[in-house]
Every structure is written in C-alpha cells, then in structure tokens.
Amino acid sequence: MSGPSLPEHSPTPAQPASGGVLSWIDRRLPVISGFRKEYIDFLMPANLNALWNFGAILTAVLVLMLATGIFLAMNYTPTAGGAFASVEMIERQLPGGWMLRAMHMTGASLFMAALYIHLFRGLYYGSYKQPREILWLSGLGLLLMVMVTAFAGYVLPWGQMSYWGADVAGKAVGAVPGIGPTLEHIMEGSDTLGDIFIHRFFVLHFVMAFAIVAVVGLHVAALHVSGPNNPSGRPVPAKESVPFHPYYTTKDLTGLVLFALVFVALAFLWPDLLSEPENYRPANPMHTPADIEPEWYFLPFYGLLQSVPSKFGGLLAAAGSILILFVVPWLDRSPIRSARERPACRMGMAGLVIAFVMMGLVGRHHAEGGWMIAGRIAALYYFSYFLVLLPLCARREMRQPTA
C-alpha cells in the first residue's frame, strides 16, 4: 500500500536529476538549480574581452581580504598605546603574521587598482545606460564603501602617516561651514586623536567589510536582472551567447592566475612599492613628517584637495569628483553605448584618464609650483568631460539618423 506521493515536477535543465540528497533539498529549497541557472547556464555575450575579468578578480580579492582581516583583527589592539605595538607583534611574533599582513596590505592596493579598471570599463563601454542604472549606482555605492573602509584600514596601524593622514582628514571635514566642527568631533570622538578615534575606525573598518559583501550581492543581482553589457554596446542575440561555464569560468581562472602572479610579486618580492616607510614609525603628534600623503589610490583626490585655494572648496572638488559619477546616466543620453563607436568620447576618455593620473601626480608633489597649475587644468578637464563633453556628444548623436 503506497503512501501519499509528492507533487511531480517536470524536469528542466536547471534542476538536478531526481534522486539523492541534493535533489531532495533542491525540491524544497531550489538553491542548487538556482545556482545552476544563474551561474553555470547563465548566457553571456561571446565577445567579452579581458576587461570583464576584473569582476571575478575583485570577488576573489574581497574573499582574501575578509579572511586575512578576520585573523588580523583577532590580534589587533584598537588603542593609541597598543595599536602600533600589536601590528609589530603580528609581523614579528605571530606565526605567519607577516604573511597575513603582507597579503592584506597588497590586497588593499590591488583591490583599488582593479576597482578603478572596472569603473573605467563601465564608463568606456557605456554600462551605466538604460537598463543598467541600478547596476551602475550600486557599483558606485560600493566604490564609496570601499574607499571609507580603505581609509579606516590605513589609520589602524597608527604609524606616522596613519596619524597625520587622519589629522588632515579631520581638518578637511572640519572646514565644512556650520556643521564642520560637529562632524569633526563625531569623527574623532574627542579634542585629540586617540583611543576613541581608533576604536571607532576599527569598528567602522570591520563592519563596512561585511556591508560591502551585502552590497556586492545586490550588485550581482542587478547584473543578472539587466544582463551584462558587451564591448559593442548592442544587444547580443542568444545564438551569439555562450553559457558562463565552462567558457567564462576558464577565462576568469586564467585572469586570476595572471593576477595572482602580480599579487605574489608585489607582496613578497617588492613590498616597499605599496608601503610608506614613514608608517613603520609609531605615531608622534609632536613630529610632523616632511611629506604627508595618503596611499596612492587616494592621491588624485588629495591632489584636488590641494589644488583649490580654500579647504572647503578643495573638499567640495574631491567629493564632487566621485558624486558626479552618480549622474552620468542622465548626463549622457546618447543611444550609442560604447565609446568604440563614439570617436569624440573615445578621445575625451583618453584625456580623462590622463587628467586623473595628473591629479594623482599633483597630490604626490603637493601641488607646489607648476604642479598647482597642472592640477587645476586637470581638475577643470575632469569636470568638463562629464558636464560639457558628454552632454554635447549625446545631443549631437541623438540628432544623427540611426542605421
């Protein structure tokens, strides 16, 4: 005598074969078939180039940063008196601690480098246009979160550059008219940089790392809803698409291996390229370093901060250089996506990269002498690209007859 039978489901390619524990779980909670549908069988344009590898690279480095960061946090002391000593203990006494910190520091720099390339790819190929606005905005939200997390992590070793970098940031926030002093006090917690400040930034650094993971999930979900862009910028029919596995898993793994070689070389052979020697000295409020500068990935914004005569004006320029990216989908209304088919924008994009690098060099040289003029020209071009060139190109292209 047979008992009541379960409702039958017609098999689909996204479902595993009937029978077995995995099939039993999937019929009640379809995570396995969902993963297969959204990742293994997910159709991708066949013409994606190497710039599309950086999404996978960013994911891998994020996992590495979380893993190494958790172990570092277990041995870190978030106080002004103990922070630098705990970092030294991690590097000199904790088994494998030097390697964990080298991987974490190198990961931070290369994560920002990969993120900038990922952002450039989106700008160049028009990945911010309809229907991918949410994908673009969530990515920019991630950029802001990563920058906050990176700055908080830069402060935690409490070396000379950590202390004075935090001091410069605090004074910049304090320059905001009206609410500046209040914001500075909220940021620092007291009249001097010390235990409260370090503890707040340690918590901020730790919590933001896991918040980034959540927003990455939103970012990936937005990608799967709107679909990936491609170098041509045109919709790709199904016959010109391939499943993500094995084509793009193989491609991404190849990119990860090449990236890993660069990572290992920087972490273990040339670590001084990504570290600041002054930060290997404990913080000393009574001794100001000759050259106060942030990590390389913040130098363009530091250059903007220094190129404007007033502190508040420099803060507005630095913040505006990121915030302006949030309105790019509405500044560029052209029906043509990819800069490969937009000669004026392609040339303008080359100038934008040069201007961004120039602002970084200005920050490196502290906007002194001719660097001040170069910084202002680069800043003027940077904002003109988004506020003038993109809208003009879009207006001209919208008047052109479509093929």
ZAROBA-991148 format. One record per residue (C-alpha): residue in one letter; x negated, y negated, z. Coordinates in steps of 0.02 Angstrom, whole numbers, plus 50000, padded with zeros to 5 digits. Example, Ala and Ser with C-alpha at 12.3 -4.5 7.8 and 13.67 -1.06 7.14 Angstrom:
A493855022550390/S493165005350357/
//
This chain:
M500005000050000/S499164983949943/G499194967950043/P499614950749977/S498454945449837/L497604928649819/P498144917149678/E497194921349521/H496144908449433/S495654909449253/P493754909849241/T492904894349174/P491074891149129/A490904880449286/Q491404894649403/P490284909049455/A490794926749411/S492084934349526/G491464944649671/G490144941349801/V489964929349946/L489594914249836/S491154917149734/W492184918949893/I491514902349958/D491734893649791/R493564898349776/R493884889749943/L492604875649931/P492054873249750/V490334866149785/I489414878949678/S490504876649525/G490484857849555/F488584857649560/R488524867949401/K489734856349313/E488914840049369/Y487094845149354/I486724861349262/D488034859849123/F488134840749127/L487934834248949/M486524821848920/P486054812348762/A484674821648669/N483694805648631/L483174800448808/N481344795148820/A480084795948962/L480814780649049/W482284791549100/N481094802149205/F480964788949340/G482664792949416/A482044810449460/I480374803349517/L481234791149634/T482294805249706/A480764816149739/V479784801949821/L481294797249928/V481364815049996/L479484814450030/M479644797650119/L481044804150230/A480084819950276/T478444811150316/G479344796550400/I480264807950523/F478634815950580/L477764798950594/A479224791950695/M479044806150821/N477304799950865/Y477524781050847/T477684769050993/P478764753850949/T477964741251067/A476744727051038/G475484735251153/G475664752951088/A476094751750903/F474334749750833/A473614762450955/S474944775250909/V474564773250724/E472714775850761/M473154791250863/I474184798250718/E472724796050599/R471314801850713/Q472044814350837/L473674821550770/P473324837050662/G473694832150483/G474244814950540/W473044805950423/M473794815450276/L475594811550329/R475204792950341/A474244792850177/M475704801150090/H476954789050170/M475944773550125/T475604779349947/G477414784649928/A478004767149977/S476934758649844/L477324771049706/F479174771149751/M479234752349723/A478244754049560/A479444767449496/L480924756849552/Y480304741749454/I480084752549298/H481824759849325/L482524742149337/F481594736549181/R482304751349085/G484064746149135/L483754728249078/Y482934733248914/Y484244745848860/G485754736248924/S486264749049055/Y487164735349151/K488544733149021/Q490304739849024/P490744752749087/R489174753949195/E489344738249301/I489594748249462/L488074758749421/W487044742849397/L487684734349554/S487404749749663/G485634750849594/L485294732749639/G486024735949812/L484754750049828/L483374738149773/L483814726049914/M483934740150042/V482254747249988/M481424730249999/V482094727450176/T481534744950226/A479814742350147/F479554725750237/A480074733350403/G478864747650374/Y477474735450332/V477714727050501/L477694742950606/P475794746650608/W475594729850696/G473944725550618/Q473394708050572/M474344707350408/S475874715250489/Y475934701850622/W475594686850512/G476694693250372/A478124694250498/D477674676750557/V477774669750380/A479434678650350/G480144671950513/K479654654150471/A480414655850297/V482064661650372/G481964647550500/A481874634850357/V483704637950310/P484634621650352/G485804622650500/I485784641250537/G483924644350509/P483364643750692/T484794655250743/L484364667750605/E482534667150654/H482964670750836/I484094685350784/M482684692050677/E481304690250807/G482304692650967/S481254680451068/D480164665051051/T478644675651009/L478394691150904/G478284705951022/D479154721251090/I480934716151044/F480444711950866/I479504728250838/H480894738650915/R482214730350806/F481214733050648/F480814751050694/V482684754650713/L483044744950553/H481724754650457/F482364771450519/V484224768050495/M484024759950324/A483094775150258/F484624786150285/A485814772450225/I484814772550063/V485174791150043/A487044787550057/V486984773649927/V485954784849812/G487414797049819/L488584782849767/H487374777949628/V487304795649559/A489204797249570/A489384781049470/L488174788049340/H489214803949320/V490824794049303/S490214781549173/G488974793249089/P487134789949052/N486544776648932/N485274780548796/P483924771048700/S485074767048553/G486414759748666/R487764768048563/P488954781748621/V488224799048587/P489424812448520/A489454829648602/K488554837648455/E487054826248490/S487054830348676/V486184844148772/P486514851648945/F485474844649086/H484744861849119/P483564867849052/Y483154853048939/Y483034838849063/T482534849049214/T480994854149114/K480694836349057/D480894829449234/L479734842749306/T478404837949179/G478574819749230/L478484824449413/V476874834249387/L476054819349300/F476694807649435/A476034819449569/L474284818549493/V474314799549506/F475014800849682/V473654812849742/A472274802449661/L472864786449748/A473234794649915/F471634804749934/L470334797849814/W470664778949807/P471714774849961/D470954757349976/L471814751949815/L473504751849903/S473004746450078/E472464730050155/P470824731150256/E471394716950371/N472844727650429/Y471634740150507/R471304727150641/P472544725450785/A473714710550782/N472934694950857/P474084679650874/M472554668850912/H471654672750749/T472434668750581/P471744678750433/A470944668750294/D472174675450164/I473924680450219/E474804690150084/P476104704050076/E475994720849989/W475784719849800/Y477614723449764/F478154707749858/L476844696449777/P477984689649637/F479244683749767/Y477854677049877/G477214667549726/L478934659949702/L478994655349885/Q477344646049869/S477664637949700/V479114627449764/P478614612249870/S479894614850011/K480044630550117/F481924631450093/G481764628549905/G480484642549895/L481624653949994/L483074649949876/A481984653549724/A481354670049794/A483094675849845/G483864669149683/S482634679249577/I483484695049642/L485264688749662/I485314682849481/L485184701049427/F486894704349504/V487734693049374/V486784699249221/P488274709949161/W489294693949147/L487894682949078/D487574694948934/R489234698548848/S488474704348684/P489224720248609/I487454726148570/R486664735248717/S484884740048677/A483514727048656/R482834738348518/E484184730848408/R484054713148478/P482404705448417/A482594689048514/C482984698048677/R481564710348646/M480334695948633/G481144687548782/M480994703548884/A479124704148848/G478994686248911/L479994691049065/V478754704749109/I477304692749084/A478164679749194/F478474692549332/V476654698149329/M476084679949327/M477124676149481/G476264690749567/L474554683749521/V475094666849586/G475564674949752/R473884683749755/H472964667249731/H474114657549849/A474724645349716/E473154634749726/G472554622949589/G473054628749415/W473964643749489/M475274631849557/I475674625549382/A475634643249311/G476824648849448/R478084635149410/I478034638749223/A478274657349256/A479714653849376/L480534642149250/Y480424655349114/Y481054669149229/F482664659949269/S482844653049092/Y482844670649021/F484404675349119/L485304658549121/V484894652348944/L484174665548828/L485354680048869/P486964669648852/L486354661548691/C485884678248614/A487554685548667/R488524671048591/R487584672548426/E487794691448419/M489654690548458/R489894679448303/Q488994691948192/P490104704348096/T489974721848164/A489384735548048/
//
